[in-house]
Amino acid sequence: MSHADREKEKMLARVRRIRGQVEAIERAFEAEAESEKIMHLIAGVRGSVSGLMGEVVEHHIRYHLVDGEKFPGALDADAQEALVEIIHTYVKK
């Protein structure tokens, strides 16, 4: 299995976990759960989606913005790492 295939499977697994979290919110509403429980479930989904976004942005930086043929002035390794660190600061992973 290639690196790209492993990354794809990892991302799909995250999406499936998020789907499960959203389904838990739906079940909580159907069961008329307390608002506090529902808010905790929603906060969990929010964090998971934010983490997924961070992974996708990092992937884009590492594998797409470094292609000098596609992007004149592409990022060198140091700039790439600096940008990834900034992303990690603002996007929960």
C-alpha positions in Angstrom: 0.0 0.0 0.0 1.4 3.4 -1.0 1.8 6.4 1.2 -1.0 8.1 -0.7 -3.3 5.1 -0.1 -2.4 5.0 3.6 -3.2 8.8 3.9 -6.5 8.3 2.1 -7.5 5.5 4.4 -6.5 7.5 7.4 -8.6 10.5 6.2 -11.6 8.2 5.4 -11.4 6.7 8.9 -11.6 10.2 10.4 -14.6 11.1 8.3 -16.3 7.9 9.3 -15.7 8.7 13.0 -17.1 12.1 12.4 -20.2 10.5 10.8 -20.6 8.4 13.9 -20.3 11.5 16.1 -23.0 13.2 14.1 -25.2 10.2 14.3 -24.8 10.3 18.1 -26.1 13.8 18.1 -29.1 12.7 16.1 -29.8 9.9 18.5 -29.4 12.3 21.4 -32.0 14.6 19.9 -34.4 11.7 19.2 -34.0 10.5 22.8 -34.6 14.0 24.1 -31.3 14.1 25.9 -30.3 17.0 28.1 -29.0 20.1 26.3 -25.7 19.8 28.1 -25.1 16.3 26.7 -26.0 17.5 23.2 -23.7 20.5 23.4 -20.8 18.2 24.5 -21.5 16.0 21.5 -21.6 19.0 19.2 -18.3 20.3 20.6 -16.7 16.9 19.9 -17.8 17.1 16.3 -16.5 20.6 16.0 -13.1 19.6 17.3 -13.0 16.5 15.0 -13.9 18.6 11.9 -11.3 21.2 12.8 -8.7 18.5 13.2 -9.6 17.0 9.8 -9.3 20.4 8.2 -5.9 20.8 9.8 -4.8 17.5 8.3 -6.1 18.4 4.8 -4.4 21.8 4.9 -1.2 20.3 6.1 -1.3 17.7 3.3 -2.0 20.5 0.7 1.0 22.4 2.0 3.4 19.5 2.0 2.4 17.8 -1.2 1.0 20.6 -3.5 2.5 23.9 -2.6 6.0 22.6 -3.0 5.6 21.8 -6.7 7.8 24.5 -8.4 6.3 23.6 -11.8 2.8 24.3 -10.7 3.5 27.1 -8.2 6.3 29.4 -9.2 8.0 30.5 -6.0 6.9 27.2 -4.2 7.7 26.9 -0.6 11.1 25.5 0.5 11.3 23.0 3.3 11.8 25.7 6.0 8.9 27.8 4.8 6.8 24.7 4.6 7.5 23.8 8.2 6.9 27.3 9.4 3.5 27.4 7.7 2.5 24.0 9.0 3.4 25.2 12.6 1.2 28.3 12.1 -1.7 26.1 10.9 -1.3 23.9 14.0 -1.5 26.9 16.2 -4.9 27.9 14.8 -6.4 24.6 13.8 -7.0 22.0 16.5 -5.5 18.8 15.3 
